[in-house]
Amino acid sequence: MENIKMENKFAKELATDLEGMGFQEGIDMIQEVFEWDDILCNASELCSAHGYKYRNECEVIANGFKEKGIDSIYFKLNINPTYEEMVCLLEEYGEYDEDEELDEDEIYIAFSELIDSECFCLNYDEIVYRFDDVQTFWDVLIDEECHYYRGSDGIVYKYIIWAFPNEE
């Protein structure tokens, strides 16, 4: 049991160290801590909840995690874009023409597709600074039951997993 406490202590310290870091800075630190172990990053869009219209996360996995009591690490991005921010980003990427007449829902769909593309290319740092209402954080998962540390508060949290029964 003491070994688990040491692993959790390591995860807690790692969560503290990652707090406030951008995506690439965090990845660089993770690589250094795990002695340049091969790292796999998987981005995926999340449902819009928790007060944010657009959400994305990137799961970070490395072979050396298990030895330190870590299941995986997640970088999370939440954005509440204004209409103007969405249009500006779409114009900058050449995905929107002023002459087009798109309603706000169509703009949001085009925006989500563009942001998804950037996130899947791991360009989080390129998009974060473009929005006023943005939140990023790192979660260090310590087991398969979704217990994790976030930041420097030292509290172990747990994801709530929504399970829907199969309908037949």
VMD Tcl script that draws the C-alpha trace (Angstrom):
set ca {
  {0.00 0.00 0.00}
  {2.88 2.41 0.67}
  {4.00 2.02 -2.96}
  {0.62 3.42 -4.07}
  {1.10 6.45 -1.83}
  {4.48 7.10 -3.45}
  {2.94 6.79 -6.92}
  {0.14 9.16 -5.95}
  {2.67 11.57 -4.49}
  {4.55 11.57 -7.80}
  {1.30 12.17 -9.73}
  {0.34 14.98 -7.35}
  {3.71 16.68 -7.85}
  {3.47 16.24 -11.62}
  {-0.01 17.82 -11.63}
  {1.38 20.75 -9.64}
  {4.26 21.17 -12.09}
  {1.93 21.08 -15.13}
  {-0.47 23.65 -13.69}
  {-0.67 26.72 -15.93}
  {1.56 25.33 -18.66}
  {0.68 25.57 -22.33}
  {0.37 22.40 -24.36}
  {3.86 22.22 -25.87}
  {5.57 23.34 -22.67}
  {3.72 20.58 -20.79}
  {4.59 17.94 -23.38}
  {8.26 18.99 -23.26}
  {8.26 18.70 -19.47}
  {6.53 15.30 -19.57}
  {9.12 14.05 -22.06}
  {11.93 15.29 -19.85}
  {10.45 13.75 -16.69}
  {9.94 10.42 -18.44}
  {13.39 10.52 -20.00}
  {12.21 11.13 -23.56}
  {9.97 8.08 -23.59}
  {7.83 7.82 -26.71}
  {4.68 9.82 -26.09}
  {1.38 9.28 -27.88}
  {-1.13 12.17 -28.04}
  {-4.78 11.58 -28.98}
  {-7.06 14.62 -29.35}
  {-10.84 14.37 -29.24}
  {-13.75 16.79 -29.08}
  {-15.92 16.67 -25.97}
  {-19.57 17.57 -25.71}
  {-20.24 21.21 -24.94}
  {-21.00 21.26 -21.24}
  {-19.63 22.70 -18.03}
  {-20.46 26.22 -19.25}
  {-18.28 26.12 -22.36}
  {-19.53 25.95 -25.94}
  {-16.46 24.18 -27.36}
  {-14.39 21.58 -25.51}
  {-11.47 19.40 -26.55}
  {-9.03 17.15 -24.76}
  {-5.79 15.46 -25.63}
  {-4.84 12.22 -23.92}
  {-1.10 11.81 -23.41}
  {0.24 8.28 -22.94}
  {3.79 6.96 -22.46}
  {5.19 3.56 -21.56}
  {6.86 4.91 -18.41}
  {3.62 6.17 -16.86}
  {2.59 2.88 -15.25}
  {5.90 2.63 -13.38}
  {5.11 5.97 -11.73}
  {1.47 5.16 -10.92}
  {0.00 7.20 -13.76}
  {-2.66 5.86 -16.09}
  {-2.61 8.81 -18.52}
  {-2.48 12.60 -18.63}
  {-5.07 14.86 -20.25}
  {-4.68 18.38 -21.56}
  {-8.12 20.00 -21.68}
  {-9.26 23.05 -23.63}
  {-12.55 24.88 -23.10}
  {-13.63 27.86 -25.24}
  {-16.65 30.15 -25.21}
  {-16.07 31.91 -28.54}
  {-17.90 35.08 -29.42}
  {-19.42 35.37 -32.88}
  {-16.72 37.91 -33.77}
  {-13.92 35.59 -32.58}
  {-15.32 32.71 -34.65}
  {-15.62 34.84 -37.81}
  {-12.14 36.34 -37.30}
  {-10.55 32.90 -36.97}
  {-12.44 31.55 -39.98}
  {-11.38 34.56 -42.08}
  {-7.76 34.16 -40.99}
  {-7.73 30.52 -42.07}
  {-9.51 31.29 -45.35}
  {-12.63 29.38 -44.31}
  {-15.00 32.35 -44.47}
  {-15.77 34.99 -47.07}
  {-17.49 38.22 -46.03}
  {-19.85 37.83 -48.99}
  {-21.16 34.53 -47.61}
  {-24.39 34.77 -45.69}
  {-24.10 32.25 -42.89}
  {-26.17 32.23 -39.73}
  {-24.58 31.81 -36.30}
  {-25.16 28.03 -36.28}
  {-23.40 27.63 -39.64}
  {-20.53 29.80 -38.41}
  {-20.24 27.66 -35.26}
  {-20.19 24.42 -37.29}
  {-17.42 25.78 -39.55}
  {-15.58 27.05 -36.45}
  {-15.84 23.66 -34.70}
  {-14.50 21.85 -37.77}
  {-11.55 24.25 -37.99}
  {-10.74 24.02 -34.27}
  {-11.06 20.22 -34.38}
  {-8.58 20.15 -37.23}
  {-6.12 22.34 -35.33}
  {-6.51 20.29 -32.14}
  {-6.02 17.00 -33.98}
  {-2.77 18.50 -35.30}
  {-1.92 19.37 -31.66}
  {-1.85 23.12 -32.39}
  {-3.43 24.02 -29.04}
  {-0.97 26.80 -28.30}
  {-1.76 28.44 -31.64}
  {-5.46 28.78 -30.86}
  {-5.59 29.41 -27.11}
  {-4.47 33.04 -27.20}
  {-7.17 34.00 -29.75}
  {-10.08 33.86 -27.29}
  {-11.06 35.90 -24.26}
  {-13.09 33.16 -22.54}
  {-10.73 30.18 -22.64}
  {-9.69 27.66 -20.01}
  {-6.91 25.07 -20.16}
  {-5.79 22.57 -17.57}
  {-3.94 19.28 -17.11}
  {-5.35 16.17 -15.40}
  {-3.01 13.42 -14.19}
  {-5.01 10.18 -13.97}
  {-3.77 7.70 -11.42}
  {-5.94 4.68 -12.19}
  {-8.38 3.18 -14.67}
  {-11.29 4.20 -12.44}
  {-10.69 7.83 -13.56}
  {-9.22 9.25 -10.33}
  {-6.98 12.22 -11.08}
  {-5.07 15.20 -9.75}
  {-5.56 18.64 -11.28}
  {-3.22 21.44 -10.33}
  {-1.67 22.13 -6.97}
  {-4.62 21.63 -4.62}
  {-3.57 18.01 -3.87}
  {-7.15 16.73 -4.08}
  {-7.95 13.46 -5.84}
  {-10.94 13.96 -8.13}
  {-12.94 11.45 -10.15}
  {-14.54 11.83 -13.56}
  {-18.22 11.14 -13.73}
  {-18.77 8.67 -16.53}
  {-22.21 8.76 -18.10}
  {-23.29 5.27 -19.05}
  {-26.34 4.75 -21.16}
  {-27.90 1.30 -21.26}
  {-28.05 -0.36 -24.63}
  {-31.45 -0.01 -26.15}
  {-32.69 -3.07 -27.92}
}
mol new
graphics top color blue
foreach p $ca { graphics top sphere $p radius 0.5 }
foreach p [lrange $ca 0 end-1] q [lrange $ca 1 end] { graphics top cylinder $p $q radius 0.2 }
display resetview
